[in-house]
Every structure is written in C-alpha cells, then in structure tokens.
Amino acid sequence: MSILIIGGSLSGLRAAERLRSEGWAGAVTVVSAENHMPYNRPPLSKELLWGEESPSDLEFELSPLLADIQWKMGVSATALNINEKRVELSNGESLTYEGLVIATGVKSRRLNAPGPQDGRVILRNLDDAIMLKDKLSSGLKLVILGAGFIGCEVASTARKLGCDVDVVAVDEVAMQVPLGKMVGAEIQRRHEAEGVRFHMGVSIAELQGEGKVQEVVLTDGRKLQADLVLETIGSIPNTEWLAGNDLDISNGVLCDEYLRAGGNAGVVVVGDVARFANPLFDAPPLRIEHWQTAIDTANYGARTLLSDLGHGNDELTPISVMPWFWSDQGETRMSSFGMLGLANRQEVLEGELTGECAIGYFRDGVPVGIVLVGLKEKSARYKRWLQKARDEYHAGRE
C-alpha cells in the first residue's frame, strides 16, 4: 500500500513524519513543485534578506524515519482522478495511491496592470527570496504593493538595508486585515518612524518605464519612482489540478471535520490549502495561513488518513486548533493566538499601545484572540487565558 503526498513544504513534511511515527511502513512518495528540500519560510522576508541566515540554514533537518521515502522534486501535480486514485504529474508520470495528502499550499496573487514586467517581483518561495536579496541594496527605490505581513516585514528589512521604501495598499491602515484598524494604525506609525512611506486607500494603476519599471502610477494619479515593485496582495490556493472531482475548491479545498477532502475517505488536505471549520472558535470553514496551523493540520490529517486505511487505533474527533502566528517588523515583535478576524471589538488589556502591550480581541464580549506587541515572556500566560475563556464559553452552552 502506498501514500502519496502532493506538496513538499512544511505541511507535507510534517505529514510524512507523522505517518512514519504512527507506524505506517508502506511506501510514501512526496511530490514537490520546488527543487529545494523542505525549508522554513518565515525567514524569507527577514533573516534571509538581510543576510543573517543563508538558504542552507533554512532547510529542515529530516528525521531518520524518512530515510526510505521517495522525493520527486521540481514536479507538480496536473490532475487528480479520485475514483481511480490516480494523480498525473507535469513530467508525464501517472501515480496511483491508496492514501492521498493534498498539501499544495498557495501562490502569490499578481497585479493586473499594464506596463513593463521587468522589475516586478513576488516573495513566496526560496527562489523568490534569493532573487530579491540580490536586488536589495542601499539607495534602491522599492515600492511594495500590499501592507500585510509580507509587505510590512519586507518594508522593515529593506529600510534596514538602506532602501527607499514606499508601501501602497487599498486598506485604510497597514495590517488592517489581520489586526484591525486600531493595532494596524500603531504598526504603521512605527514603520513611518523608521522612514517607510505609506500610501493608503489606493492601488497601482499602471507601471511605466523603458523596458523595466521606473515609475508607478497610483489610482489617484500620483506617481512614485521605483527601481523595483514587490507585489504582496494576497494568495491563491493551488487547486487547479483538483478540478473535475466534485470538490469545493472555490477557496482552497473544503474539508469535513476530519480534514477529508469533500468527505472522501483516504484523501486529506493539510496546510494553507485546507478550508475547515474550527469548533474551538465557532468558526465557519476558513483557510488559516499560519506556520503552526500547517503543522497541526498535517498531524491531524495524517491520523485521519491512517484511520481510513485501517491503521489507526484511536477514535477520531473533529479537528480543533489554536491558531498562532508571530511577526518581526524592525524592533517590533508581535505574536498572536486565536482567530482575530472573528472579532468585533479590540481592547488593550495590558501596557500602552505605543509600547509593549497585550490587545484582546472579542466577539460579542467573548475572547476570540490575543495580540502581544512585545511581552514575549507573557505569551504562554495569555494563550492559557484565551484557551480558558473558550473552554468556559463552550461549557456554558452545554
């Protein structure tokens, strides 16, 4: 019996490790579109760019348990036939399986605007980061489209390297989507204090230049000089290869409560591409693009798969996770637990917003998340606070 894992980043790697640690002795094949072995992605926008870490430093150490699995690198899946349990690959191969792990992640959304292509870059994988690192230097005029995690992290890194940085975004303040207006405005203030210029409520209408980007025209008519434009305007799940299997792939792959793709036994979805309900927060099916959630879903999906294949001993329970992320932006270290996007109110629980602080996120008076700006030593305490609040909320509904 064989298990096929499509996707060779963090979630695919952890799924393979879990399968072996739970006693799966059958064949395991990992198909990865990249030519690099699994590596850690968060440093791509920070430590790698400013030279603190090298590409080899980011590569995960492989467990001895994985010594006998097969890796197919630089190859992507092009089609799936669930009924025949068959996956077609870009190199012409056709692979069959007993169990399938879908871990194909996401790709960068691109700007649809006229103008030269040379000088437009993205940051999604190691090759992107290596290319960007080679271009960032003192005096470079960098325009970043998007003020989310990647955009703000690169803005901070680029300023550290001496670049001239403009950030353009349709939102009212930086980090508005993940953090809300109050905290986002403070994060923007901190970046502005370091020399980053923000142009909010607008986008890029056109790129201009002779053969390469030299200037960007904003939707309000203003123009910015640019040697390089970094597009960080969100992600698109890699699901095209799954078409034709009666799966809901409108935003990632819709899973059941056990991470089965569309409820199909023997096919699980893990990582950024998985869309699932999270009962801990009474959340509807959502994709969660966090480092820790990639690990949590990989571990859970592997157990579901083993159970479907008759190798699991434990009774399955619906997946329930505590999302967690961190972000380093200059001197500001942020960490968070919970699902901030569910909140309709934020409140500073400790400290001052302009310094180190803890911000609670509430939905109808009940905590759904916590953001720490600094206060690293209190991370575990606030995680327990949130977990207890959620447990008490659910107990009160029983």
N, C-alpha and C positions, 0 to 999 in steps of 0.2 A: 504494500500500500504506500502511496506517495502523497505528500502535501506540497502544494505549490504556493509560494509567496510572491505576489507581484508588487514590487516596491522594495528598494534596498536602503532606505534611510532608517531613522531611529525606530519607528514603529515596526517595520519589517524585521529589523534585527532583534528587537526585544520579543517579538512573537516567535521567532525561531528559537531563541534561548529558552522561552517558556515551554515550548513544545518538547525540547530535549530534557529540560529539568523535570518535566512531569512524566517522563518515561517513554516518550514517543521514539521508537527505534527504527521506524520506517524511513524511507527516502524523504529528504527535504531539499527543494530547489528554490533559490531566491533569484528572481529576475529583476535587474536594476537598470533603469534608463541611463544612469550615470556610469562613468568609467572609474569612479572612486569607490573604495570600500566605505561602509557606513561611517559618518563623521558627525561631529557636534555642530549644529547650525547657529545657535545664538552668537558665538564669537564672530560670525561673518561680518556683522555690521559694526563691530567694536575692536576686539583684541587683534583680529587678523589684519584689519585695515591699518591700524597704527603700528603694527609690527611687533606686538608683544608675543604673539603666537604665530607659528608657521603652519602651513597646510598639514604637515605630518603630525603636528601637535593635536590637531582636531580629530584625528582618526580614532575611533573607539577600539579599545583592546578587545579582541574576540575571545570569548570563553572557549576553553578546551572542548566543551560539549559540542561546539560547532565545527570541529575539525573535519567531519565527514560530510558536511552538507555541500551541495553544488551551487556555485555562484555563476550566473550568466550576466556579465557586465556589459554596459553600453547597448543594451537591447530593451525595447519596450513592448508592451502588450498592445496588440492592434484590434483584437476581437475576442469575445467570450461566447461560448455556447454552453449555457448552464445544463441543458438537457443532456448533452453529450459529454459534459465535464471536460471541456477542451478549451485551451487558450492558444490563439495564434500570435506569433511574435513578429517583430519588424524584420528579423533576419530570415524569415520564411519558415522557421520551425513551427511545429504544432505539438503542444504538450498536453497530455491528459493528466488527470489528478483524481484522487479520492476526496481530498480536502483542499479548499482554496482560501487564502488570506488575501484580501484586497487592501493594499497599503500604498496606493499610488499618489497620495498627497495632492498638492495643488501646484499651479503655475501662476506666474505673475500676470495680472491684468495689464493690458497695454493701452496707451493713449491713442485715440483715433483723431489725429490732427495732421494736416498737411505740413510738408516741409522735409528737409534732409533727414536721413536716417543716421548718418554718421554723427556720433556724439550723443546718441540716445542709448541709455543703459538701464538694466534692471539689476536687482540683487535678490536672487532666490537660492542659488546653489554655490558650491565652492568655486567653480569656474568663473561665475559672475564676480565673486568677491576678489579673486586673483586679478581679473581684468581691471576692476575698479581700483584696487590697491595700486596698481601700476600707474593709474592716471591721476590719483590724488596727490597734489603737491602744493607747496606754499604759493599763493597768488592765483591759483586756479579759480575761475568763476563757476561755481556749482549751483545749479537750480534743481531743487528737489520738488517733485510733484507728489503731494501727499504728506500729511502730518500725523501719521500713525506711528506705531512702534519703530518700524524700519526707517522711515523718513527722519524721525527725530533722533534716533540713535546715530544714523549716519551724519546728520547735521552736526551733532556734537563732536563726533570723531573727526569730521572734515575741518571743523574750526580748530581742533587740537593740532591738526596738521598744517594749519595756516591758510586754508582755503577761504575764499569769499563766498558766503552761503546765503541763498535766498530759498525760502520754503513757500510753495504755492499750494493752497488747498481750498476746497469748496466749503469746508466747515467754518463755524464762527471762531473757534479757537483750536489750538493744537490738541491732539489726543482726545478730541471730543467724543468720538465713537466708543473707545474702550473705557474712558474715565469720566465722561460727563463734562459739562461746561465749567463748573467750579474748579475742579482739580486741573482740568486741561488748561485753563487760563493761567494758573500758577506755574505749570510746567512751561508754558510758552514764555511767561515772564522771565523764568530762569534762563531759558535759551537766549532770549533777547539780551539779557545782561552779559552774555558771552559773545555777543556780536552777530547772532543769527537774525536775519530779517524775515518777517512773516508777511505774506500777502494772502489774507483770508477772505473767503466768500467769492473766490474767483478760480478759474482754471486756465489752462493753456489753450488758446485758440489756434495758434499757428507757430511753427518753428521756422526761422529764417537763417540763411547763410549760404555761402558759395561752396557747395559740396559737402559741408558739415555745419552743424548747429553753431551759430554765433550769437543768436538773439532769439528770445521767445516773446511772443505777443500774447498778453493775457486777455481774457474775455471782456475786461473793461477798457481795453485799448492800450493799457500801459505796456511798456517794453522793458525787458530785463536782459542785460548782457549775459551770455552763457558760453562757457567752453565745453560744458558737459551738463546733460539733463538726466537725472535719475528718476525713473518712474516707479513710485511706490503707492499705487492706487488700489491695492487690494489683490485678491487672489481668485483663481478659477479652479475648481476641483478637476482633477484629471479623471474624467469618467467617460470620455468619448468611446473608448473601447468596450464599454459595457452596454452600448445601445442594442436594442432588439431582444432583450431578455426579460421584458416585463418588470423592470426595476424602476423605482422612482429615483432618477438621477438629476432632478431639477436643481438641486443644490447639494452636491455630494451624493452619497448613497444612503437612502433611508433604510434604517435598520430596525429590527424588532428589539425588545428589551434585553435580548441576549447577544446583540450585535450581529445577528444573522442578516445578510443582505435580503431585504424583502421577505424575511421569514424562511428563506431557503436553507434547509439543513445542509451542513457541510460547506457553507460559504459564509465567511465572516468578513467584516470590514473594520479596520483599525486606523488610528491616526487622524490627520486633518481631513480626510475624505469621508469619514464616518459621520452621519447625521443621526442622532439618537436622543431620546428623551432622558432627562436626568431627574429621577424622582426625589432626590435629596433637596432639590430646589423647586419642585413642581414645575420644571421647565419643559416646554414643548420640544420636539425634535430639533436640535441645533447642531451645527458643527462647532467644535472647540479647537482652535488652532493654538494650543499651548503645549510646551515641551513635556510637562508631566502627564497631560491627558494622552499624549501619544504613547507613553509607557503604560498608563493604566488601561487603555483600551487594548493594547497589544497583549497584555497579560490576561485580561478578561476574555478577549476574543479567542486566544489560544485554548483556554479551558473549555469554552463553548465548542470549539471545533473538535477537541479530543472527545468530549461527551457525545457529539454527533457521530463520531467514528467508532464509538463503543469502547473508548479508552479512558473515560473519566469515571471516577468513583464518587465524587461529590455531587450533591443535588445543586443544580444551577439556581441562582437567584438573579433578579433583574439588576443590570449594571447601575451603579450609583457612585458618582465620583465627586471629589472636591477639587475643582479646577484651581490651578495655581500658576502664576507667572511671575517673572521678575524682569526688570529693565534697567540698565545702566545708561544714564544720559549725562555725560560730564560728571560733575560732582554729585549728581542726584541719583540715588539708588532707590528704586521703587519695587515693592513686592505686593502681591495680592492673592487672596483666597476668595473663592466663591464665583458667582455669576453676576458681575456688576451691571450688565445690560438689562437685567430684570428690575433694577431699582427705579423708584420714582422720587427718592429723596436721598440726599447725602448730608452727613453731619460730621464735623470734626470732633472726634472722641478724646483725643489727647494731643497736646502740643499746639503749635501755631502753624497755619497753612503755609506761611512763608519760611518755616524752618522744618525741623523734623516733626512729623505728625502721623496720626492714625485717623483715617476717614472711614466711617461706617456707611454702608450702602443699604438702604431699607426699601422694601416693597410693602406698602400699606402697614408700616410700623414694624415689620418683621425683618431682621437682618438677612441679607442675601449675599453680602460681600464685605470685604475689608481691604483697604489700600494703605500700605505703610510707605511713607516717604522717610527714608532712614529707618531708625528704630529697629535695626536688624535683630538686636538681641531680644526683641519682644515678639518676633514672628510666631514662634510656637504658641505663645500665650494667646495671641489674637486668633490663631487658627482654632485653638480649643474653644475660644469664646464663640466663634461662628458655628462650629460643629454642635456645641451645646444648644445654641439658640435654634438651630434647625431641628435637632432631636426633640426639644421641648415643643416646638411648633407642631411637629408631626404627632407627638404623644397627645397633645391637646385636641387633635382632630379625630383621634380614635374613639 
